[in-house]
Amino acid sequence: MKDLILTYIENKDMEGLKSLLAGSEEMEILYVFRDLTSEEQVIAFRLLAKDHALRIFEELDTDLQHNLIRSFTDEGAIEFINELAPDDRVRLLDELPAGVAKKLISSLSPEEREVTNTLMGYKPETAGRVMTPEFISLKRDMTVEQALEKVRKQAQEMETVYALYITDSEKKLEGVLSLKKLVCSDGDAKIEEIMAKKAISVSTDTDQEEVAQTLQELDLLAIPVVDKEERMVGIVTIDDAVDILEEEVTEDILDQAGFADITGKESDRSEILVKGSLWKIWKVRLPFLLITLVAGFFAGAIIEGFEEALESIAVVAIFIPLIMDMGGNVGTQSSTVFARGVVLGHINVKSFLKPFIKEVGIGLSMGVLIGVVAGIGTSLWQGMPMLGVAVGLSLVATMTLAALLGFLVPFVLLRFNVDQAAGSAPIITSIKDIAGLLIYFVFVTTFLSNVPYY
């Protein structure tokens, strides 16, 4: 399909391209759309039917949405923003420059402006900020037939209708009902007879990650959001939860790679790293590399301090990369486990000690296994049992230390209000390299001090 789109654009056959897009599935267009250049995306997008364009737009990344909005005329952008679902509109406005966002909000219809301002009034990264206020509410004294009639009338305007919510006259949540159960029930039955009276909900100030984790763990399609007065004000849907978790994991991966957070927004950071000036890229990537550089000098100083041992038993140097690399691998694994565990809710930083002790134990167990194998292999290879002991014990100590650092470093950074794993990889590597070399040479001098090897 991509080749056809490019052919139509090259031949300036806009009618042919419009017909191709009109006859294509939305997911097919979305899949191809991300591979087009910015100019090609703008051309193709402008030829989509409005309802088609809206659904595709809502599935795009916010930075790509931003680029498309900038390509519109003011009137086109305002009309398009008006048509977006409230939660998608707020997410896009959050990514736009403040002046542009303010102008677009002031140009919305009074009804859409009120909804948008309400959502933007909640704290960033909370349920209130990411929820949609569009949901179907029923009354418990309704019959099934009356409820079905209401669903038919409102379904087109709603983001999802698979979950229906029962509220009282004060909009307080009383229960929940699936569309499937409603359709399968007798038409004269009352809603209160078939609804589930215990409805799980979150408050407007609940952290968005916690909301996403709840949806994922309970396998829900949507979760209701209530305000401080327990009134239902919106829902967070599973597609929003997937986007939230994806954003958080992506941010942690960038942080763990040692990219300092200078903007607070992952999309901005990504744009800087790909399209920014050399100076801006330096500001993101150099800080933690300088930490590694300083650590390298310290490691060199340690090797120099044990120069006599290296000169008398040159074979000792063969195993330095082994000690450092094994420790580095364990540290990377542990920090990744920590970052992912925090994002997915499997690790609670308030009860950090238990998973921390477990990870150190895992590092020790892996160190013992690898250390025994390496120690035996070293002894047989070099014919020096004491060197095998030194290598084996060094691996045990280094791998245990690396597992400890892999959990402890990102935890400490988190406690100091730094992103979960910001710079953890360079810091862990630096500490582990220095300590690993020191451990290795201490064991070498301890076990090989009496070995006559020249």
C-alpha positions, 0 to 999 in steps of 0.5 A, a space after each residue: 500500500 505504501 508504494 501505491 500511496 507514493 506513486 499517487 503522490 509522485 504523479 499528483 493523482 490526488 483523486 486516485 489517492 483519495 479513492 485508495 484511502 477511502 477503500 482501505 481499512 483504518 488499521 492498514 492506513 495507520 500501519 503505513 502512515 507511520 512510514 511516510 515522511 512528514 510531507 507525505 503524511 500531511 498530503 494523505 491525511 488531508 484526503 481522508 474523510 473526516 470520521 476516518 481521519 478522526 479515528 486514525 488521528 486518535 491512534 497516532 503518537 502525540 508528536 505526530 499529532 502535533 506535526 499534523 495540527 501545525 500543518 492545518 490552517 487555523 480554521 482547520 485545526 480548530 474544527 479538528 480539535 473540536 471533533 476530538 474525544 475530550 481525553 484525546 484533545 487534552 492529551 494533545 493540548 498538553 503537548 502543544 506550546 502553551 500559546 498555541 494550546 490557549 488559542 485553540 481552547 479559546 476557539 472551541 465551542 462553549 460546550 467543548 471548552 467547558 469539558 476541556 477546561 474541566 479535564 485540564 483542571 486536574 493535576 497532570 498524570 492523574 485519572 482526572 486528566 486522562 479520563 473521558 467524561 463520555 459514558 452511559 449512565 443508567 438508573 437502577 429502576 429502569 427496565 432492560 428495554 428502557 436501558 437498551 433504548 438509551 444505549 442505542 441513542 447515545 452509543 454513537 457519541 461514546 468512546 465505549 459502550 461495553 461497560 454501563 454504569 448505574 448512578 443515583 440522582 446525585 450521580 453517585 456510582 451504585 453499580 456496573 453492568 456489561 452490555 452483554 448482560 444487558 442484551 441477554 436479559 429479559 426486557 421487563 427485568 429491572 436494572 437493579 436485578 442484574 447489575 453488579 452492586 460492587 463497582 471498582 472505581 478510582 478517584 480523580 487524583 489517582 496516579 495514572 500509572 496506578 489506574 493503568 495497572 488496575 485495569 491491566 490486573 483486573 482485565 477491565 475494559 474501562 474503570 469509573 472515575 469519581 470525584 471527592 464527593 463520590 460522584 462519577 465524572 468519567 471513565 478511563 478506558 483500556 486503550 488509554 491504559 495501554 498508552 500510559 504504560 507504554 509511555 512510562 516504560 519508554 521513559 524509563 528505557 531512555 532514563 536507564 540509558 543515561 539520558 538526563 531529563 531536561 524537558 520533563 516530556 518524553 516526546 520532547 526528549 525524543 525530538 531533541 535526541 533525533 532532531 536537536 542541535 549538537 549542543 542540546 544533544 550533548 546536554 542530554 547525553 554527556 552528563 552521565 558519560 562524564 561520570 563513567 569517564 571519571 570512574 574509568 580513571 579511578 579504575 586505572 588507578 586501581 590497576 596501577 596500584 596493583 601493577 606489581 602483582 600484574 608484572 609478577 603474575 601476568 596471567 592475572 590480567 586475562 580475567 579482568 574483562 571477565 570480572 567486569 563484564 559479568 558484573 555489568 550484565 547482572 547490574 543491567 538485569 537487576 536495574 531493568 527488573 527494578 524499573 519494569 517492576 515499579 512501572 507495572 506495580 510489582 514493586 512498591 517503593 514503600 516496601 522496598 526491603 523485601 524485593 531488595 533482599 530477594 534480588 541480592 539473594 538472586 545475585 549471590 546464588 548466580 554468583 556462586 554458580 558462575 563462580 564455581 564454573 569459572 573457578 574450575 575452568 580457570 584452574 584447569 586452563 591455567 593449572 593454578 588452583 589458587 588463581 581459580 579460587 581468586 577468580 571464582 570468589 571475585 565473581 561471587 562478590 562482584 555479581 552480588 554487589 552488581 545485583 545490589 546496586 541494580 536495585 539500590 541505585 535507581 531506588 535512591 534516585 527515585 527517593 530523591 525525586 529523580 525519574 525511576 532509573 535516571 542515569 542508573 546504568 552509568 552510575 551502576 557501571 562506574 561503581 561496579 567497575 571500581 569495586 570489582 577491580 578492587 575485589 579481584 586484586 585483593 583476592 589475587 594478592 591474598 591467594 597468590 602471594 606465595 606463588 612463585 610465577 615469573 
